[in-house]
Amino acid sequence: MEDVTQTTGDPEPHPQAPLFSLVNGEGDGAMLGLAAGDTAGGAWELGYSAITAQAAVIAYELIEHGHIDPDSVRAAILELDGSQDEEPVYRSETPGFRAWLDRAARGDFEPASEPSIDGLSRAAIVGIAFRRDPDRLITQTLALTLVFDRDPVTVASALVAAASAAAMSYGQSGMDLISGVEEVVVPALDRIGPGLDTHPRLSRLGSDLHRLIGHVGMTDGIEALSLVGGDRKDPLHLVQAGLLLASAANERPHVSIEQAARIGGSPLAAYVGAIVGARVGIRAWPWPFANDTWFAEIGRRLVRGPFTLEGLPIPYAVEQHLTYGTRPDYL
């Protein structure tokens, strides 16, 4: 009989390598992965930073209310900055988020007009919550993002983040992941604002995303960023690089997070951690960080319920304890 063994020169696959990607919890590992990514990015040297704290607050809002109420989200975010005559408990805020907090404390709630990737991880949480409803995914992502940002490129990047989180919840990876994001985001660009689908950057977003399909499998962060334009300050460059890194369904998912941290620090690593976590589910990550069981439960409730905060700790109390230690009135 003719020998039909491999003759193409391709390497033999690892005997335990997955043949395809399966849904693992339908996104419930996103919050845990987000905290892992934030920690890997090193914004706060002792663990996760204000990036994860914001995401937890937003997840609580979605679990309790089932939608984004801008006023409620704003109040909940400001509470952790001491708006109720308490000490601030955020750690290692990004400059953009710190500036927003300071303006809001003065009563100025205008969103920022500068480009930012701070909203990528916030939007990923919305994508998990509305993974089954593409229309509400768009409207709710816009409702949240416009609390903080109004720059069109920044807002479009948040839509990419939310759509990718939703797709990852169903085990999409590789070309399917990028095609799915393109299919959801591009028709929604005109909902950012009148005529913004013709914005010079946004008008070519569809072709930019489609181009990534031919590069699925890239695992080096610097190469991924260079491929999409190379600007570390450009939200669309960074979110596309992160999407490309996360699209590779490999047996070491933490590598995508580490590479994202190299090019975008904690903000990008938290986003990539969230979407990779959405695909791989609740699992142990190679590096330790506080409150991992809390994040696992937040993710579980966000996806599977019960849709109540009963039995969950108060976010301010959690962050106050981590920042300052135990206080008698929180015992």
Salt bridges, closest charged atoms under 4 A:
GLU26 OE2 - ARG131 NE 2.85
GLU26 OE2 - ARG132 NH2 2.86
ASP28 OD2 - ARG304 NH2 2.17
GLU64 OE1 - HIS65 NE2 3.42
ASP71 OD1 - ARG74 NH1 2.89
ASP81 OD2 - ARG98 NH2 2.76
GLU86 OE1 - ARG327 NH1 3.77
GLU87 OE2 - ARG327 NH1 2.39
GLU93 OE2 - ARG98 NH1 2.64
ASP102 OD1 - ARG98 NH2 2.88
GLU110 OE1 - ARG150 NH1 3.00
ASP135 OD1 - ARG191 NH1 3.08
ASP149 OD2 - ARG122 NH2 3.67
GLU182 OE1 - HIS210 ND1 3.33
ASP208 OD2 - ARG204 NE 3.72
ASP220 OD2 - ARG262 NH1 3.48
ASP234 OD2 - ARG201 NH1 2.66
GLU297 OE2 - ARG300 NH2 2.68
GLU297 OE2 - ARG301 NE 2.73
GLU319 OE1 - ARG91 NH2 2.73
ASP329 OD2 - ARG327 NH2 2.73
